[in-house]
Amino acid sequence: MSSVVAMTAIRGRFLDIKNTVAQAREIHDQVRYVEDGLLITKNGQIDYFGSWQAGQHLIGPDVKVEHYPEQLIVPGFIDTHIHFPQTEMIGAYGEQLLEWLNTYTFPTELQFKDAQYSKQIAQFFIQELLKNGTTTALVFATVHPESVNALFEAATAQNMRIIAGKVLMDRHAPENLCDTAQTGYEYSKTLIEKWHGKGRNLYAITPRFAPTSTQEQLSKAGQLKAEYPDVYVHTHLSENKNEIAWVKELFPEQNGYLDVYHHFGLTGSKSVFAHCVHLEQHEWQCMHDTDSAIAFCPTSNLFLGSGLFPLHTAWDKQVKVGLGSDVGAGTSFNQLQTLNEAYKVQQLQGNKLSAFEALYHATLGSAKALSLEDKLGNFNLGKEADFVVLDLNATALQRLRQSRAKNIEDALFALITMGDDRNIAATYVFGECVYRQSSAK
């Protein structure tokens, strides 16, 4: 059985970013556009990428070539911050962060103690990601181990790379939504050993945010990270000004919000902090020095009125940034729509977000933020074959706009500005088509 080679051959127009960069201005030089290209995958990995003319002789006689002459093929989108239990409460009205948690989030998450309910929503969530072209995600579950198991099981069924973990929360939340420092540690340890590195699954130690964990729990989270240095840390940081003030009241002995996590050993190259809208200068320096990453979540920051993330500062300070939808405060699973809002967030600060930089943040830049740039994010040989086939003409208005596109950069920008799930013609995970829009040719 192991000697059987699963091969896929895809022909079409391809666009990716060849290498990670230190500055946004360097991205343009790394853009790779192949007008008539060929991608060959073997056993889920990229075996050939280049022109159709140069590579067509490599295709075996029994392999059917999937041809997408009118579409655009890009690496799979990577979502660096999303909450699967909040799928059903997307678009909840009227509150900012702390009130929103108490009014909507906590009551919704209570349902995930039920394993069957967790399974139902997890399967819907994974399908929604794939329908939107997202092939890898860093995901919050709930405090319940049942929710983590359900999510990993649903992702495994699609051979999808997911990073997730059980929420740690032992105060300032409903009693039946809290664990303790010890039970949180024990459940997390069991889940790490069950899931981390099994197939394409990876685990993240997941304190919800500093206010909902005691010092004892954060210490236990740091102990887990020390015991399992290869796992991720995933939490929230400096999203809302009232939240930041609350953290300073709860942890007066620490030098601000980020120092709480840093003190307990939770910063590092596999630590991803969602939002970071209001970082202080010394916190930017700590992010850089520890090689920690930020998940930029524009639709959520706008929806909850949290503020405008200064992407230009992250480039200046050399801090890794990935793109996050942050459903359910975020308003779309779709990374095209997320980039549309990211562009506007930068415009409001007097900065520009080019089409190619946007593509970078949704693909290779997010892979770098997750320390997965050796496995994901572009079409380099040996990488995991996750990619998306985009229909640039899904609506009459898009068709008109694309007919006026001056070049591939202009076409991509128009897609980002106007795009949504209707533009996802097909999604491939590990070389296999896992979603195809019924109307796609």
C-alpha positions as CSV (number, residue, x, y, z in Angstrom):
1,M,0.0,0.0,0.0
2,S,2.8,2.5,0.9
3,S,4.3,2.1,-2.6
4,V,1.3,3.6,-4.3
5,V,2.0,7.2,-5.3
6,A,-1.0,9.6,-5.3
7,M,-0.3,12.1,-8.1
8,T,-2.3,15.2,-9.0
9,A,-1.6,17.5,-12.0
10,I,-3.0,21.0,-12.2
11,R,-2.7,23.3,-15.1
12,G,-3.6,27.0,-15.1
13,R,-2.5,30.5,-14.1
14,F,-0.5,30.5,-10.8
15,L,0.5,33.3,-8.5
16,D,2.5,33.1,-5.3
17,I,5.3,34.8,-3.3
18,K,8.6,32.9,-3.6
19,N,10.3,33.8,-0.3
20,T,9.6,35.5,3.0
21,V,10.7,39.1,3.3
22,A,11.9,41.5,6.0
23,Q,10.1,44.6,4.5
24,A,6.9,45.1,2.6
25,R,8.7,46.9,-0.2
26,E,10.7,43.6,-0.9
27,I,7.5,41.6,-1.7
28,H,7.2,42.8,-5.3
29,D,10.5,41.3,-6.2
30,Q,9.4,37.9,-4.9
31,V,6.1,37.7,-6.8
32,R,5.9,34.7,-9.2
33,Y,3.3,34.7,-11.8
34,V,3.1,31.8,-14.3
35,E,0.6,32.4,-17.1
36,D,0.4,28.8,-18.2
37,G,1.7,26.8,-15.4
38,L,1.8,23.2,-14.1
39,L,1.7,22.0,-10.5
40,I,2.3,18.3,-9.9
41,T,1.8,16.8,-6.4
42,K,2.9,13.4,-5.1
43,N,1.5,12.1,-1.9
44,G,0.3,15.5,-0.8
45,Q,3.5,17.4,-1.6
46,I,4.6,19.6,-4.5
47,D,6.8,17.6,-6.8
48,Y,7.0,20.0,-9.7
49,F,6.1,23.6,-10.3
50,G,6.8,25.6,-13.4
51,S,5.6,26.2,-16.9
52,W,3.3,23.7,-18.6
53,Q,5.6,23.5,-21.6
54,A,8.6,22.5,-19.5
55,G,6.8,20.0,-17.2
56,Q,4.1,18.3,-19.1
57,H,6.3,15.3,-20.0
58,L,6.5,14.5,-16.2
59,I,2.8,13.6,-16.1
60,G,2.1,9.9,-16.0
61,P,-0.2,8.4,-18.6
62,D,-2.9,7.5,-16.0
63,V,-3.0,11.0,-14.5
64,K,-5.9,13.3,-15.4
65,V,-4.8,16.9,-15.7
66,E,-7.2,19.4,-14.0
67,H,-7.2,22.4,-16.2
68,Y,-8.3,25.9,-15.0
69,P,-7.5,28.2,-17.9
70,E,-9.6,31.1,-16.8
71,Q,-9.1,31.0,-13.1
72,L,-6.2,32.0,-10.8
73,I,-4.5,29.5,-8.6
74,V,-2.9,30.7,-5.3
75,P,-1.6,29.0,-2.2
76,G,-4.2,28.0,0.3
77,F,-5.3,30.8,2.7
78,I,-4.0,30.6,6.2
79,D,-6.1,32.0,9.1
80,T,-4.0,32.7,12.2
81,H,-6.8,33.4,14.6
82,I,-10.4,32.1,14.6
83,H,-12.9,30.7,17.2
84,F,-14.7,27.6,16.0
85,P,-17.4,27.7,18.9
86,Q,-18.3,31.3,17.9
87,T,-19.4,30.2,14.4
88,E,-23.1,30.4,15.3
89,M,-22.9,33.8,17.0
90,I,-21.2,35.7,14.2
91,G,-22.8,39.2,13.8
92,A,-23.9,39.5,17.4
93,Y,-25.1,43.1,17.9
94,G,-24.0,46.1,19.8
95,E,-21.2,45.5,22.3
96,Q,-17.5,46.1,22.7
97,L,-15.1,43.3,23.8
98,L,-15.7,42.7,27.5
99,E,-19.5,43.2,27.3
100,W,-19.6,41.1,24.1
101,L,-17.9,38.2,25.9
102,N,-20.3,38.2,28.8
103,T,-23.5,38.8,26.7
104,Y,-22.9,36.5,23.8
105,T,-19.7,34.4,23.9
106,F,-19.8,32.7,27.2
107,P,-23.4,31.5,26.9
108,T,-22.7,30.1,23.5
109,E,-19.6,28.3,24.6
110,L,-21.4,26.5,27.4
111,Q,-23.0,24.3,24.8
112,F,-19.7,22.6,23.9
113,K,-19.6,20.4,26.9
114,D,-21.8,18.2,24.7
115,A,-19.6,16.1,22.5
116,Q,-22.2,15.6,19.9
117,Y,-22.9,19.3,19.7
118,S,-19.2,20.0,19.4
119,K,-18.9,17.5,16.6
120,Q,-21.8,19.1,14.7
121,I,-20.4,22.6,14.8
122,A,-16.8,21.4,14.2
123,Q,-17.8,19.7,11.0
124,F,-19.7,22.8,9.8
125,F,-16.8,25.0,10.7
126,I,-14.2,22.9,8.8
127,Q,-16.5,22.9,5.7
128,E,-16.9,26.6,6.0
129,L,-13.2,27.1,6.0
130,L,-12.7,25.0,2.9
131,K,-15.6,26.7,1.2
132,N,-13.7,30.0,1.7
133,G,-10.3,28.7,0.5
134,T,-8.8,28.5,4.0
135,T,-6.6,25.4,4.2
136,T,-4.8,26.0,7.5
137,A,-6.0,27.7,10.7
138,L,-5.0,28.5,14.2
139,V,-8.2,27.9,16.2
140,F,-9.7,28.5,19.6
141,A,-11.9,25.7,20.9
142,T,-13.6,26.1,24.3
143,V,-12.6,25.1,27.8
144,H,-14.1,21.6,27.2
145,P,-11.8,18.8,25.9
146,E,-14.8,17.5,23.9
147,S,-14.6,20.6,21.7
148,V,-10.9,20.0,21.0
149,N,-11.4,16.4,20.1
150,A,-14.3,17.2,17.8
151,L,-12.3,19.9,15.9
152,F,-9.2,17.7,15.4
153,E,-11.4,14.8,14.3
154,A,-13.2,16.9,11.7
155,A,-9.9,18.3,10.4
156,T,-8.3,14.9,10.3
157,A,-11.1,13.7,8.1
158,Q,-10.0,16.3,5.5
159,N,-6.3,15.8,6.1
160,M,-6.2,19.4,6.9
161,R,-3.5,21.2,8.9
162,I,-5.1,22.7,12.0
163,I,-3.5,24.1,15.2
164,A,-5.8,24.2,18.1
165,G,-6.1,23.8,21.9
166,K,-8.4,23.7,24.9
167,V,-9.1,27.1,26.4
168,L,-7.6,27.8,29.9
169,M,-9.9,29.9,32.0
170,D,-10.2,29.7,35.8
171,R,-11.8,33.1,36.8
172,H,-13.9,36.0,35.6
173,A,-16.2,33.7,33.6
174,P,-19.3,31.6,34.4
175,E,-18.4,28.9,37.0
176,N,-19.4,26.0,34.7
177,L,-17.2,27.5,31.9
178,C,-14.1,27.5,34.1
179,D,-11.4,24.9,34.8
180,T,-8.8,25.1,37.5
181,A,-5.1,25.6,37.2
182,Q,-4.5,21.9,37.8
183,T,-7.3,20.5,35.6
184,G,-6.5,22.9,32.8
185,Y,-2.9,21.6,32.9
186,E,-3.9,17.9,33.1
187,Y,-6.5,18.1,30.3
188,S,-4.1,20.1,28.1
189,K,-1.3,17.6,28.7
190,T,-3.6,14.7,27.7
191,L,-4.7,16.5,24.5
192,I,-1.2,17.4,23.6
193,E,-0.1,13.8,23.8
194,K,-3.2,12.7,21.9
195,W,-3.1,15.2,19.0
196,H,0.2,17.2,18.6
197,G,2.1,16.0,15.6
198,K,-0.4,13.3,14.8
199,G,-1.1,13.6,11.0
200,R,-1.2,17.3,10.3
201,N,-2.5,18.3,13.7
202,L,-0.6,20.6,16.0
203,Y,-1.5,21.8,19.5
204,A,-1.7,25.3,21.0
205,I,-1.7,26.0,24.7
206,T,-4.6,28.4,24.9
207,P,-5.2,30.8,27.8
208,R,-8.2,32.9,26.7
209,F,-6.6,36.1,27.8
210,A,-4.8,37.2,30.9
211,P,-7.9,38.4,32.9
212,T,-9.5,35.0,32.8
213,S,-6.5,33.1,34.2
214,T,-5.0,33.3,37.6
215,Q,-1.3,33.6,38.1
216,E,-1.4,29.9,39.1
217,Q,-3.0,29.0,35.8
218,L,-0.6,31.0,33.8
219,S,2.3,29.5,35.6
220,K,0.9,26.0,34.8
221,A,0.6,27.1,31.1
222,G,4.2,28.1,31.2
223,Q,5.1,24.7,32.7
224,L,3.3,23.0,29.8
225,K,5.3,25.1,27.3
226,A,8.5,24.2,29.0
227,E,7.6,20.5,29.0
228,Y,6.4,20.6,25.4
229,P,8.5,23.3,23.7
230,D,7.4,22.3,20.2
231,V,3.7,23.2,20.9
232,Y,2.2,26.6,20.2
233,V,0.8,29.3,22.5
234,H,-2.3,31.1,21.3
235,T,-4.0,33.9,23.2
236,H,-5.2,37.5,23.0
237,L,-3.3,40.7,23.6
238,S,-4.1,44.4,23.8
239,E,-7.3,44.3,21.8
240,N,-9.3,46.9,23.7
241,K,-8.3,49.8,26.0
242,N,-10.6,48.8,28.8
243,E,-9.2,45.3,28.7
244,I,-5.6,46.6,28.9
245,A,-6.5,48.7,32.0
246,W,-8.1,45.7,33.6
247,V,-5.0,43.6,33.0
248,K,-2.9,46.3,34.7
249,E,-5.2,46.2,37.7
250,L,-5.0,42.4,37.9
251,F,-1.3,42.2,37.4
252,P,0.2,45.4,39.0
253,E,3.6,43.7,39.5
254,Q,4.1,43.2,35.7
255,N,5.2,45.9,33.2
256,G,2.0,45.9,31.2
257,Y,-0.1,43.3,29.4
258,L,2.5,41.5,27.3
259,D,4.8,41.2,30.3
260,V,2.2,39.0,32.0
261,Y,2.6,36.4,29.3
262,H,6.4,36.9,29.0
263,H,6.8,36.5,32.8
264,F,5.2,33.1,32.7
265,G,7.3,31.8,29.7
266,L,4.5,32.2,27.1
267,T,6.3,34.3,24.5
268,G,8.4,32.8,21.7
269,S,8.7,31.8,18.1
270,K,5.5,29.7,18.3
271,S,3.5,32.1,20.3
272,V,0.7,34.0,18.4
273,F,-1.0,36.9,20.0
274,A,-4.3,38.1,18.4
275,H,-5.0,41.8,17.8
276,C,-2.1,43.8,19.4
277,V,-3.9,47.0,18.4
278,H,-2.6,49.1,21.3
279,L,1.0,47.8,22.0
280,E,3.4,50.1,23.9
281,Q,6.9,50.6,22.6
282,H,8.6,48.3,25.0
283,E,6.0,45.6,24.1
284,W,6.8,45.9,20.4
285,Q,10.5,45.4,21.4
286,C,9.6,42.3,23.4
287,M,7.6,40.9,20.5
288,H,10.6,41.3,18.3
289,D,13.1,40.0,20.8
290,T,11.1,36.8,21.5
291,D,10.2,36.2,17.8
292,S,6.5,36.2,18.8
293,A,3.8,36.7,16.2
294,I,0.7,38.9,15.8
295,A,-2.6,37.9,14.2
296,F,-4.0,40.9,12.5
297,C,-7.9,40.7,12.6
298,P,-9.3,43.7,10.8
299,T,-13.0,42.7,10.5
300,S,-13.1,42.0,14.3
301,N,-11.3,45.1,15.3
302,L,-13.7,47.2,13.3
303,F,-16.8,45.3,14.4
304,L,-16.0,45.5,18.1
305,G,-14.7,49.1,17.8
306,S,-11.3,48.0,19.2
307,G,-9.1,50.2,17.0
308,L,-6.8,50.2,14.0
309,F,-3.9,47.8,13.9
310,P,-0.6,49.6,12.9
311,L,0.7,47.2,10.3
312,H,3.4,49.6,9.3
313,T,4.8,49.6,12.8
314,A,5.0,45.8,12.7
315,W,7.2,46.0,9.6
316,D,9.3,48.7,11.2
317,K,9.8,46.7,14.4
318,Q,10.4,43.4,12.5
319,V,7.5,41.6,14.2
320,K,5.9,38.6,12.4
321,V,2.2,39.2,11.3
322,G,-0.4,36.8,10.1
323,L,-3.9,37.4,9.0
324,G,-6.9,36.4,11.2
325,S,-10.6,36.3,10.5
326,D,-11.4,36.1,14.2
327,V,-14.9,34.7,13.6
328,G,-17.2,35.3,15.5
329,A,-16.3,38.9,16.3
330,G,-14.9,38.8,12.8
331,T,-17.6,39.1,10.3
332,S,-16.4,36.6,7.6
333,F,-14.6,33.3,7.2
334,N,-13.4,34.7,3.8
335,Q,-9.8,36.0,3.7
336,L,-10.6,38.1,0.6
337,Q,-13.1,40.0,2.6
338,T,-10.7,40.1,5.6
339,L,-8.0,41.7,3.3
340,N,-10.6,44.1,1.9
341,E,-11.0,45.4,5.5
342,A,-7.3,45.3,6.2
343,Y,-6.8,47.6,3.2
344,K,-9.3,50.1,4.7
345,V,-7.7,49.9,8.2
346,Q,-4.4,50.9,6.6
347,Q,-6.0,53.7,4.5
348,L,-7.5,55.2,7.7
349,Q,-3.9,55.5,9.0
350,G,-2.6,57.0,5.9
351,N,-0.8,53.8,4.7
352,K,-1.3,51.6,1.7
353,L,-1.7,47.8,1.5
354,S,-0.8,46.6,-2.0
355,A,-2.4,43.6,-3.6
356,F,0.8,41.6,-3.4
357,E,1.4,42.5,0.2
358,A,-2.2,41.4,0.9
359,L,-1.6,38.0,-0.8
360,Y,1.6,37.7,1.3
361,H,-0.2,38.2,4.6
362,A,-2.9,35.6,3.6
363,T,-0.4,33.0,2.5
364,L,3.4,32.9,3.1
365,G,3.4,35.7,5.7
366,S,0.9,33.8,7.8
367,A,2.9,30.6,7.3
368,K,5.9,32.5,8.7
369,A,3.9,33.8,11.6
370,L,3.0,30.2,12.5
371,S,6.6,29.0,12.0
372,L,5.4,26.9,9.1
373,E,7.0,28.7,6.1
374,D,9.1,25.6,5.4
375,K,5.8,23.6,4.9
376,L,3.2,26.1,3.6
377,G,2.6,29.4,1.9
378,N,3.8,29.0,-1.7
379,F,4.5,26.6,-4.5
380,N,8.1,25.7,-3.7
381,L,9.1,22.1,-4.2
382,G,8.6,19.8,-1.3
383,K,5.9,22.0,0.4
384,E,2.5,20.6,1.3
385,A,0.1,21.0,-1.6
386,D,-2.6,23.2,-0.2
387,F,-4.0,25.7,-2.8
388,V,-7.1,27.5,-4.0
389,V,-8.6,28.0,-7.4
390,L,-10.1,31.5,-7.7
391,D,-12.8,32.5,-10.1
392,L,-12.1,36.2,-10.8
393,N,-15.5,36.7,-12.6
394,A,-18.0,35.3,-10.1
395,T,-20.4,38.2,-10.6
396,A,-21.4,40.5,-13.4
397,L,-19.8,43.4,-11.7
398,Q,-16.5,41.5,-11.2
399,R,-16.6,40.4,-14.8
400,L,-16.8,44.1,-15.9
401,R,-14.1,45.2,-13.5
402,Q,-11.7,42.3,-14.5
403,S,-12.2,43.1,-18.2
404,R,-10.6,46.5,-17.4
405,A,-7.7,45.1,-15.3
406,K,-4.3,46.5,-16.4
407,N,-2.2,43.6,-15.1
408,I,-2.2,40.7,-12.6
409,E,-1.7,43.1,-9.7
410,D,-4.7,45.1,-10.6
411,A,-6.8,42.0,-11.2
412,L,-5.8,40.7,-7.8
413,F,-6.6,44.0,-6.1
414,A,-10.0,44.0,-7.7
415,L,-10.6,40.5,-6.5
416,I,-9.6,41.4,-2.9
417,T,-11.9,44.4,-3.0
418,M,-14.9,42.7,-4.3
419,G,-14.4,39.0,-3.5
420,D,-16.1,36.5,-1.2
421,D,-16.9,32.8,-1.1
422,R,-18.4,32.9,-4.6
423,N,-14.9,33.4,-5.9
424,I,-13.7,30.1,-4.5
425,A,-14.0,27.7,-7.4
426,A,-12.1,24.8,-5.7
427,T,-10.0,24.1,-2.6
428,Y,-7.2,21.5,-2.5
429,V,-5.7,20.1,0.7
430,F,-2.6,17.9,0.5
431,G,-3.0,17.5,-3.2
432,E,-6.7,16.5,-3.1
433,C,-9.8,18.5,-4.1
434,V,-11.9,18.8,-0.9
435,Y,-14.3,21.5,-2.1
436,R,-15.6,22.4,-5.5
437,Q,-18.2,25.0,-6.1
438,S,-21.1,23.3,-8.0
439,S,-21.0,25.9,-10.7
440,A,-17.2,25.8,-11.2
441,K,-16.2,24.4,-14.5
